[in-house]
Amino acid sequence: MWYFAWVLGVGFAVLLAILNALWIDNEEARAALAGRGEGGGPGDGQPGA
């Protein structure tokens, strides 16, 4: 039965790795937009957005 926990643990670790990669990619895109003077959307901390 240990293998069920192992498979679930590995699957969860892969899911977290994918979400982390998506998060980092989104942060880089928002930083690039902010550098060009474009707003990153709601909640970006810039007034008037």
N, C-alpha and C positions, 0 to 999 in steps of 0.2 A: 504493500500500500504506500510505501514511501515514495514510489515513482509518481503517484498522483500529485503529491505536494511538490516534487521536483519539477514536473511538467508545468504546474500552475506557477511556480516561482519563476521559471525561465520565461514563460509567456508574459508574466507581469513585468519582468525586467526588460524584455524586448519592447513591450508597450510603452514603458517609461522612456526608453531610449528614443523611440520614434517621436513621442510627444516632446521630448527635450530638443530634438533636432528641429522639429517644426517651430517650437518656441524661439529658438536661436535665429532661425531663418526669418521669422516674423520681426524680431527685434532689429535685425540688420536692415530689413526693408524699411522699417519705421524710422530708423536712424538716417538712412539715405534720404527719405522724404523730408525729414526735418532739416537736413543739411541743405536741401534745395529750397527751403522756405515753404514747403507745402505741409499742410496739417496732416497729422496721422489719423485723424478721425476723432470721434467722441472719446473723451477721457485721456487725451494725449498731454494734458497739462498746459496747453497753449490757450491764451485768451482769445475769444472770438471764434472758436472752432465749432 
